[in-house]
Amino acid sequence: MPKGDNAGRPEIVLNDEQRIQVEALAAYLSQEQIADYFGIGKTTWFAILQRDPDISERYKRGKAKAIGAVAQGLLKQAREGDKVAAMFYLKTQAGWRETNQIDHTSSDGSMTPQTVERVIVKAENTDR
């Protein structure tokens, strides 16, 4: 087929109102849900993001604003003494992690692992 034949489906382009909605929707919906909201398939949505830098930037900005708002609230809670919020923040942002260390000793020492010695005894020379 010659180029410019307009064969196939027409390209979907978001209007100005929809462009504005993308930024707001990005804070609450997944990309698949945004595609559903606009009545298009997720493949079409991804194609729009790829070919239209404005839509892509609006989506990223909306996500970033939402993440920033939640992170700000989490940090506020951590600073106000919420230990769960503080631990979550430190684990996700400061690389902290929980580890399990098993102590194989008992408080009275009775179950403390003992050193095992291996002694090789030379057999006595026996006459046959």
Buried (B, 14 or more C-beta within 10 A) or exposed (E): EEEEEEEEEEEEEBEEEBBEBBBEBBBEBEBEEBBBBBEBEBEBBEBBBEEBEEBBEBBEBBBEBBEEEEEEEBBEBBEEEBEEBBEBBEEEEEEEEEEEEEEEEEEEEEEEEEEEEEEEEEEEEEEE
